Amino acid sequence: MNQTNFISHLSSQVLIGDGAMGTYIYTKGIPLGRCFDELNLINPHLIRFIHKEYIDAGADLIETNTFTANRLRLKRFELENKVKDINYQGARIARGVAGKSIYVAGSVGPLTGAKTDDDISLDEKYDVFAEQVLALAEGGCDVFILETFTDLDELKYALRAVKEKTNLPAICQMTFSENMKTPLGVSVIKALVELEKAGADVVGANCGVGPLATLKVLEEMCKSSKVKVSAFPNAGMPQYVDGRYMYLSTPEYIAGMAKRMVQAGANLVGGCCGTTPSDISAIAQKLRGIPPIPRHISRRQMLKTVEEVSLFEPTEKKKTFLDKLGKDIVVVAEVDPPKGMGIEQTLKNAVKLKRAGVDAITVGDNPLAVLRMGNIGFSHLIEKKGIQTIVHLSCRDRNLIGIQSAIMEASALGITSILAITGDPAKVGDQPAATSVYDLNSFGLIKLIKQMNNGKNYAGNPIQHPTNFSIGCAFNPNVQDIDTAIRRLVRKIEAGADFALSQPFYDISRIGEIYDKLGKTVGKFPVFFGVLPLVSARNAEYLNAEVPGIKIPEAVINRMKETSQDKQLTEGITIAKELLDEAIKYAPGIYLILPFGRVDIAIKIVEYLKTRKLEVAKVKR
C-alpha cells in the first residue's frame, strides 16, 4: 500500500476504518492506569490480536496503538526515552497484521493534557510531533491520522511535521461538541478551511459525544468543501454500569448512522471510543463497495455574534413549589444556563414558563459535562424575577470543600431547593482536559446537605446559621429491574431527600405499575414524573441510543417514524400528552424537560395540563 493508492482509493470507494483502541484494550482487562502505548513493547500479542479482529470485521484501515506515544505524555510513565521504540514497534505490529491489502494509519494524538513542568512553545511542540512521526514512518505506515485534537494551532503543527518530515498523506480530525465547535471554540468551517489550506489530505471529526453530533459536523463540512472527509464517532455516551463505564449504542444504530454520514459525503468511516469489531462489522456490511456521494457545495456560514448581557431588576419573593403538593398538580420545568454570556433570552424563557403556570424552574449544573454559566449565580438572576428555582448540584466539578462552599453560597443568595446528583463524567463533555472529582456521590451529597440544614459542615463544625434546603434527588425508571431503582431511592430518602425528579419515561404501559410499587415502598414521598417531548423520529432514535438513562420503547420510535416528517413534532407532543394523561393519575407533580430549549413546546404542555383541571386530591398513589 502507498499514499497514491490511499488517496485515489478514497476517490473511488468509501473506506472502512477500525474502531476504538484504548477503550477496547480496557475491555481486555488492562487497567486504566497503565500506559497502553507501552503494550507495543511488553504485550505485542494483544495489540496484534486487536488489529486482526478489526481486519476480520471488515476494516480497510487500521490505526497504530500510538495515540499518546509522544515524549510529553509518555513522561508520566517515565517512558519518554522510548518514543522511537514504542512508535516504531506500533507501526511494525500493525504492518505485520495488515499485509499488503490493508492500510496502516500512524495514530498521533494531541499534547493537551500532558503533564509538563512548564508550558512549551509551538516550535517545541513541532519537535515533539516530528519525533513521533519519523518513528511511525520508519515502521511502515501508509498514512497518518492526527486525531482528537481540540487546539487547531497544535493540530496544524502536527500536520506540518507530517508534511515536512515524510511524504505520506495526513488525515486531520478534530473533536467537536454538539454546538458545532471544538471545546476551545473553533467552528467546523474555520477548522475545515484552515486545515485544507495547511495541506490536510482528509479532514474529519472523531470522538465527541456520539454519531448524531458527528453526522451534523460531517454535513457542515461536506456542503462547504470538496476535500475528502472522515468520521470516527464514539458509540454514544458512556454509562456507569456495575462499576465501569460502558458504551451501549448498538452496532445496528452505529451502522445506520455511518450510512447517513456516507450519504452526507464522507469518504472514510470508522469508530472511536466504545466502538468494537462488532460495530465495524455492521458498518462494513452496510458500506462495503459504496462509492463516495458527489458533493454539492454551498456558501460557508458566518460566525454568530455574541449576545449582550442584560441586567434585571429584582421582583417579589417567590413561593415554595412544594407547598402546593396535595392541592394541585405541581409542574417544574428545566431551563439550563447559557453556554456563554448571553443570558437575556434564557431569562425571558424562564419568565414565559412562569406566566404559563410553571411552579419552579430547575437549573442544570453543566449537564452532560458541557460547559455553561454557573447555575447558582444564574438561578439567583431567575429568582430576582420572582421565580423559584431548583439548583442542580453535581459532585463532578467540585471537591468536598468546593461543594460545601457552593451550598452556603446558594443559601446566602436565597435559594431554597437543591437537586443532588452525581453528575455525568467530564470525559463525555466538551472540555477534554477537565477531570472528574467525585469526592462524593449523590447519596453522600444528600447527607451533606441534610447535615448543613442541621447547622454543621462535613467535618462537624458549626456554620453559624443552618441552611434550609428542600433536597431533591434523581429517580431512573428506565431500568429492567425497577425494584433495584426503588431500593436506591429508599437509600436517598434515608439520607435526607425530600422529593425526586424522574428521568423522562416513555413506556405508558408501565407507569401505573411503577407508581404502585413506589406507593407500597416509599408511601407519599413525591416522585415527579419526567417528560421530554420528542421532536422527530431522529430525535427519538438519538435519545434512545446515545443519552444515558433514557430508553424509548420500539413502538414509540416506530410511531414517530411512521409519521410524516412535517407532522412528527405534533406527534411527539401528542405522545407527551398521552403519557401525562396516565401519569397524573399517580404522580403528584410533573418534571418537564424542554427539547432543545423549545419554550413554545413546554408552554403547550403546561397549557394542556391546565385544561385537565385535575386536583391532586383525585390522584391515587
Number of C-alpha atoms within 10 A of each C-alpha: 16 15 16 11 12 18 15 10 14 18 15 14 17 24 27 29 27 28 32 24 25 19 19 18 18 13 13 10 8 15 11 11 7 11 17 21 25 24 20 25 17 10 12 16 13 14 23 21 14 25 28 18 18 23 22 13 21 23 27 23 26 27 26 29 30 27 22 22 29 29 21 22 22 21 17 13 12 11 18 16 12 17 23 21 18 27 34 26 25 31 28 22 24 31 24 13 19 21 11 11 10 19 25 30 27 32 26 28 21 22 22 15 11 16 13 12 7 6 8 9 8 14 11 12 19 19 14 19 26 23 18 27 28 17 21 29 23 15 21 22 27 25 28 25 23 26 23 26 26 25 19 19 14 19 27 22 21 27 27 19 21 26 18 10 14 16 12 18 23 24 25 30 29 27 28 29 23 17 16 18 20 25 23 15 15 18 19 24 20 16 25 26 16 14 24 18 9 14 17 24 18 22 27 33 27 27 28 29 26 30 32 24 21 28 22 18 26 25 17 19 28 25 16 20 19 14 20 22 27 28 29 30 30 29 30 31 26 24 18 13 9 7 6 8 14 18 20 18 23 17 19 15 20 26 23 16 19 31 20 17 26 24 15 23 25 30 27 26 30 28 28 27 25 26 27 23 24 17 24 30 24 20 28 24 12 15 20 15 13 14 17 20 17 12 16 12 12 11 8 14 12 9 9 6 6 9 12 10 11 11 10 11 7 13 12 10 13 15 13 15 19 16 10 16 14 17 13 17 23 22 21 27 27 22 23 27 25 19 14 12 14 16 19 15 13 18 22 14 16 25 17 16 23 20 12 16 16 25 22 26 27 24 25 23 26 25 17 19 22 19 18 16 18 16 22 25 14 20 29 20 20 23 23 18 21 17 26 27 31 26 27 24 26 24 25 23 23 18 15 17 11 11 21 18 14 15 20 18 14 22 20 11 14 18 23 18 24 24 27 27 22 21 21 23 23 21 19 21 21 25 17 20 12 14 12 16 14 17 16 20 15 21 21 17 28 26 21 24 28 22 18 24 19 15 17 19 20 15 7 10 10 13 14 8 13 17 23 17 21 20 25 26 25 21 22 19 27 19 12 8 9 16 15 12 15 19 14 16 24 17 12 26 21 13 19 21 25 20 21 25 21 18 23 22 22 24 16 18 10 13 21 17 13 15 22 15 15 22 17 10 15 16 12 14 17 21 26 26 27 27 25 20 28 27 21 22 23 16 17 22 22 20 17 19 24 25 19 19 17 18 21 18 13 13 10 19 18 13 14 26 16 11 16 12 15 9 12 20 19 18 21 24 19 15 19 19 19 13 21 21 15 15 22 24 18 23 24 27 25 24 25 26 22 20 17 9 14 14 21 14 20 25 20 14 20 21 13 14 19 13 8 10 10 15 14 20 12 13 16 14 19
